Amino acid sequence: MNDTLFDLGTGLDEPRARISDPATSHMAADKSAETKAAVRAALLTLLRQEQTLTGSEANELYRLRRERNGWPEVHFDSPRKRLGDLAREGGAVVILNPNHPRGTETEYTLLEASA
């Protein structure tokens, strides 16, 4: 058995899959952990270029610019998720419309651009 599938002490970030999850979930979680930093850096680049992005815009622009920029291939919705992670963690990315109505996409920008 591959120890990395179930090793929660790798120091990569946090537990990514439950022990009870199938092996395919563990493999996907391990890949996500490997690409997470690169996707985040790509999103910061996209935000510098575009000023504001919604989650769907982040997904689409990442897909369109991935190959020429050498960004890792990820699940189509990963950029949106990583953008949300960056905003929740505070620091570089902020939400422009925090009280938006349900069904309206969240809009993100760089902290430095919102000041």
TIBARO-946198 format. One record per atom (N, C-alpha, C, O, CB): x negated, y, z. Coordinates in pm, whole numbers, padded with zeros to 5 digits, always signed. Glycine has a CB too. Layout:
XYZ ...
This chain:
-00086-00119+00000 +00000+00000+00000 -00089+00124+00000 -00194+00125+00064 +00097+00001+00123 -00048+00225-00071 -00121+00350-00078 -00096+00430+00049 +00017+00472+00074 -00081+00432-00204 -00199+00452+00129 -00184+00523+00256 -00135+00666+00240 -00067+00718+00329 -00314+00523+00329 -00169+00731+00128 -00129+00871+00112 +00022+00887+00098 +00075+00996+00122 -00197+00930-00009 +00090+00781+00060 +00235+00793+00047 +00302+00821+00181 +00404+00890+00186 +00292+00666-00013 +00246+00769+00286 +00310+00782+00416 +00227+00858+00518 +00270+00875+00632 +00342+00647+00470 +00111+00904+00478 +00022+00974+00571 +00069+01117+00588 +00062+01197+00495 -00125+00971+00521 +00117+01149+00708 +00163+01284+00736 +00052+01370+00793 +00072+01490+00814 +00281+01281+00831 -00062+01313+00818 -00172+01388+00875 -00279+01424+00775 -00397+01427+00809 -00233+01311+00985 -00242+01452+00653 -00339+01482+00548 -00391+01624+00557 -00494+01655+00497 -00278+01459+00413 -00322+01711+00630 -00364+01849+00640 -00321+01932+00520 -00356+02050+00513 -00511+01856+00655 -00247+01874+00427 -00205+01949+00308 -00108+02061+00343 -00122+02172+00292 -00142+01856+00206 -00012+02035+00426 +00081+02138+00471 +00172+02084+00579 +00148+02110+00697 +00164+02192+00353 +00274+02011+00545 +00368+01958+00641 +00421+01826+00588 +00397+01793+00472 +00484+02059+00668 +00493+01750+00670 +00550+01626+00617 +00636+01658+00495 +00715+01753+00498 +00633+01551+00725 +00621+01580+00391 +00691+01609+00266 +00800+01509+00234 +00889+01539+00154 +00594+01613+00154 +00798+01393+00294 +00900+01292+00270 +00916+01207+00396 +00821+01188+00472 +00863+01202+00146 +01036+01159+00416 +01062+01072+00532 +01007+00933+00506 +01001+00889+00391 +01214+01065+00564 +00967+00866+00610 +00917+00729+00598 +01022+00640+00529 +00987+00548+00456 +00879+00671+00738 +01149+00670+00554 +01255+00587+00497 +01283+00617+00350 +01357+00544+00285 +01383+00606+00578 +01224+00724+00295 +01245+00759+00155 +01175+00657+00065 +01075+00596+00105 +01193+00902+00125 +01226+00638-00057 +01161+00544-00149 +01023+00593-00191 +00990+00711-00179 +01249+00522-00274 +00944+00501-00240 +00807+00532-00281 +00804+00643-00386 +00712+00724-00387 +00738+00407-00336 +00903+00647-00475 +00905+00751-00578 +00916+00890-00517 +00857+00985-00568 +01022+00728-00675 +00990+00902-00406 +01001+01031-00336 +00867+01070-00276 +00830+01187-00278 +01109+01025-00227 +00795+00973-00223 +00664+01001-00164 +00564+01043-00270 +00482+01131-00248 +00612+00877-00088 +00571+00978-00386 +00480+01016-00495 +00510+01157-00543 +00419+01235-00568 +00491+00915-00612 +00638+01190-00557 +00676+01325-00599 +00633+01428-00495 +00585+01536-00530 +00828+01334-00622 +00649+01395-00367 +00608+01486-00260 +00458+01509-00261 +00412+01621-00240 +00652+01432-00124 +00382+01403-00285 +00236+01417-00292 +00196+01505-00410 +00106+01587-00397 +00169+01279-00304 +00262+01488-00525 +00231+01571-00642 +00265+01716-00612 +00189+01807-00647 +00307+01522-00767 +00379+01739-00548 +00421+01874-00513 +00318+01941-00423 +00285+02058-00442 +00558+01872-00444 +00267+01867-00327 +00167+01923-00236 +00040+01961-00311 -00025+02061-00278 +00134+01823-00124 +00005+01882-00413 -00116+01910-00490 -00101+02035-00577 -00198+02107-00599 -00149+01791-00578 +00019+02063-00625 +00039+02173-00719 +00093+02301-00653 +00098+02406-00717 +00135+02130-00827 +00131+02292-00528 +00199+02403-00460 +00120+02534-00465 +00176+02638-00499 +00225+02365-00316 -00007+02530-00433 -00088+02653-00431 -00101+02713-00570 -00094+02835-00585 -00228+02623-00374 -00119+02630-00672 -00132+02680-00808 -00002+02744-00857 -00005+02846-00925 -00174+02568-00903 +00111+02683-00823 +00240+02739-00864 +00264+02872-00794 +00313+02966-00855 +00355+02639-00833 +00231+02880-00667 +00246+03006-00593 +00161+03116-00655 +00208+03229-00672 +00208+02987-00446 +00037+03084-00688 -00050+03184-00751 +00007+03228-00885 +00001+03346-00919 -00193+03127-00769 +00062+03135-00961 +00122+03169-01090 +00242+03261-01070 +00261+03355-01148 +00166+03041-01164 +00322+03237-00968 +00438+03322-00941 +00397+03462-00902 +00463+03559-00941 +00524+03260-00832 +00291+03475-00826 +00242+03609-00791 +00196+03683-00917 +00216+03803-00930 +00126+03600-00688 +00133+03610-01009 +00093+03668-01136 +00217+03714-01215 +00220+03825-01268 +00011+03567-01220 +00318+03628-01222 +00441+03664-01293 +00507+03786-01231 +00556+03873-01303 +00539+03546-01292 +00508+03794-01099 +00568+03910-01033 +00489+04038-01061 +00548+04144-01077 +00578+03887-00882 +00357+04029-01067 +00276+04146-01101 +00308+04192-01243 +00311+04312-01270 +00126+04114-01088 +00331+04097-01332 +00359+04131-01471 +00501+04183-01491 +00522+04277-01567 +00337+04009-01559 +00598+04123-01423 +00739+04153-01448 +00802+04248-01346 +00909+04303-01372 +00817+04024-01450 +00740+04268-01233 +00788+04353-01123 +00898+04287-01040 +00889+04284-00917 +00840+04484-01178 +01003+04234-01103 +01109+04163-01032 +01143+04035-01109 +01129+04029-01231 +01236+04253-01014 +01188+03935-01035 +01229+03808-01095 +01343+03749-01015 +01347+03760-00892 +01111+03710-01103 +01435+03684-01084 +01531+03596-01018 +01471+03456-01023 +01372+03433-01092 +01675+03603-01085 +01531+03364-00952 +01483+03227-00955 +01487+03165-01093 +01392+03098-01134 +01563+03142-00861 +01596+03188-01166 +01605+03129-01301 +01505+03195-01396 +01452+03128-01484 +01748+03144-01356 +01480+03324-01380 +01378+03391-01461 +01239+03333-01431 +01159+03312-01522 +01380+03544-01437 +01212+03308-01304 +01083+03249-01265 +01067+03111-01329 +00960+03079-01381 +01072+03238-01112 +01173+03030-01326 +01167+02898-01388 +01137+02909-01537 +01050+02838-01589 +01299+02822-01368 +01206+02997-01605 +01192+03010-01750 +01056+03068-01789 +00991+03016-01880 +01304+03099-01805 +01013+03173-01722 +00883+03233-01755 +00768+03138-01724 +00670+03131-01799 +00864+03364-01680 +00779+03065-01614 +00676+02966-01580 +00668+02862-01692 +00559+02827-01738 +00707+02898-01442 +00784+02814-01735 +00787+02713-01842 +00724+02768-01971 +00646+02699-02036 +00932+02668-01869 +00759+02890-02006 +00709+02949-02130 +00559+02979-02128 +00492+02968-02231 +00784+03076-02160 +00505+03015-02012 +00365+03059-02002 +00272+02954-01941 +00151+02975-01932 +00357+03185-01920 +00329+02841-01900 +00252+02740-01828 +00131+02691-01907 +00019+02694-01857 +00341+02623-01794 +00154+02646-02026 +00047+02582-02102 -00067+02678-02133 -00184+02644-02112 +00101+02525-02231 -00035+02797-02181 -00142+02890-02219 -00220+02942-02099 -00334+02986-02114 -00085+03007-02297 -00160+02937-01979 -00228+02982-01858 -00292+02869-01780 -00360+02892-01680 -00132+03056-01770 -00270+02746-01824 -00329+02631-01756 -00264+02599-01623 -00326+02537-01536 -00474+02656-01734 -00138+02640-01606 -00067+02611-01481 -00021+02466-01483 +00003+02410-01590 +00054+02706-01463 -00008+02405-01366 +00032+02264-01363 +00177+02244-01410 +00263+02330-01390 +00016+02208-01222 +00201+02130-01470 +00336+02094-01510 +00411+02048-01385 +00364+01960-01313 +00337+01982-01620 +00526+02108-01360 +00604+02077-01240 +00751+02060-01279 +00790+02089-01392 +00589+02190-01132 +00830+02012-01185 +00975+02001-01205 +01028+02137-01246 +00980+02239-01198 +01046+01949-01076 +01128+02140-01334 +01175+02266-01391 +01219+02367-01286 +01210+02488-01311 +01290+02239-01484 +01265+02324-01168 +01315+02417-01066 +01212+02448-00957 +01242+02524-00864 +01440+02360-01003 +01094+02393-00967 +00992+02418-00865 +00952+02564-00852 +00936+02611-00739 +00870+02337-00896 +00936+02640-00961 +00900+02781-00944 +01001+02858-00858 +00962+02938-00773 +00887+02847-01080 +01129+02835-00881 +01232+02903-00800 +01216+02866-00653 +01225+02953-00565 +01374+02866-00849 +01194+02740-00626 +01179+02695-00487 +01055+02756-00422 +01061+02802-00308 +01171+02542-00480 +00944+02758-00494 +00820+02815-00439 +00835+02965-00417 +00779+03019-00322 +00701+02787-00532 +00909+03033-00503 +00934+03177-00486 +01013+03201-00358 +00982+03293-00282 +01010+03234-00609 +01113+03118-00334 +01189+03127-00209 +01102+03101-00088 +01116+03168+00015 +01305+03030-00211 +01011+03003-00099 +00918+02974+00010 +00832+03096+00041 +00814+03132+00158 +00827+02853-00026 +00779+03159-00063 +00694+03277-00044 +00770+03389+00026 +00715+03456+00113 +00642+03327-00179 +00896+03408-00010 +00976+03514+00053 +01007+03480+00199 +01001+03567+00286 +01107+03536-00025 +01041+03354+00226 +01071+03313+00364 +00951+03326+00456 +00965+03359+00574 +01122+03169+00366 +00833+03300+00402 +00712+03306+00483 +00670+03449+00513 +00589+03474+00602 +00599+03234+00413 +00726+03544+00439 +00689+03683+00460 +00552+03711+00401 +00477+03619+00367 +00690+03718+00610 +00521+03834+00391 +00390+03870+00337 +00399+03927+00198 +00437+04043+00181 +00300+03750+00335 +00365+03849+00098 +00349+03901-00037 +00479+03924-00113 +00487+04016-00194 +00264+03808-00115 +00582+03843-00089 +00705+03849-00167 +00823+03886-00078 +00837+03835+00033 +00732+03715-00237 +00907+03975-00129 +01028+04015-00055 +01150+03999-00145 +01141+03998-00267 +01016+04161-00005 +01265+03986-00080 +01393+03976-00149 +01451+04117-00162 +01462+04189-00063 +01492+03880-00074 +01486+04154-00283 +01542+04288-00308 +01689+04298-00271 +01736+04406-00236 +01524+04324-00453 +01761+04189-00279 +01905+04191-00252 +01942+04087-00145 +02011+03990-00175 +01984+04164-00382 +01895+04106-00022 +01913+04003+00081 +02059+03971+00116 +02087+03861+00162 +01842+04046+00205 +02149+04063+00095 +02289+04039+00129 +02376+04021+00005 +02494+04057+00005 +02343+04153+00213 +02317+03967-00100 +02390+03950-00225 +02506+03852-00208 +02499+03758-00127 +02296+03901-00335 +02613+03875-00284 +02728+03785-00274 +02695+03645-00326 +02609+03628-00412 +02847+03842-00352 +02764+03548-00272 +02746+03410-00315 +02768+03403-00466 +02860+03464-00520 +02845+03314-00240 +02683+03329-00534 +02692+03317-00679 +02605+03417-00753 +02590+03408-00875 +02834+03335-00721 +02547+03513-00680 +02456+03610-00740 +02313+03564-00710 +02282+03527-00597 +02482+03756-00685 +02229+03567-00810 +02092+03521-00789 +02013+03615-00698 +02032+03736-00700 +02021+03506-00922 +01925+03556-00621 +01832+03633-00539 +01730+03699-00631 +01682+03638-00727 +01762+03543-00432 +01697+03824-00600 +01596+03897-00677 +01473+03916-00589 +01484+03958-00474 +01651+04034-00727 +01357+03886-00644 +01230+03891-00571 +01138+03995-00632 +01144+04024-00751 +01162+03754-00571 +01053+04052-00547 +00947+04141-00593 +00829+04126-00499 +00839+04059-00396 +00997+04289-00600 +00719+04188-00533 +00601+04189-00446 +00623+04291-00336 +00684+04396-00360 +00471+04220-00525 +00576+04264-00217 +00587+04356-00105 +00530+04492-00142 +00590+04595-00111 +00517+04301+00018 +00416+04493-00206 +00350+04619-00243 +00436+04700-00341 +00427+04822-00342 +00212+04592-00304 +00518+04633-00423 +00602+04703-00519 +00728+04761-00455 +00790+04853-00509 +00640+04610-00631 +00766+04705-00339 +00890+04751-00275 +00866+04868-00181 +00962+04929-00133 +00953+04636-00198 +00741+04899-00154 +00709+05006-00058 +00726+05144-00119 +00703+05244-00052 +00568+04990-00007 
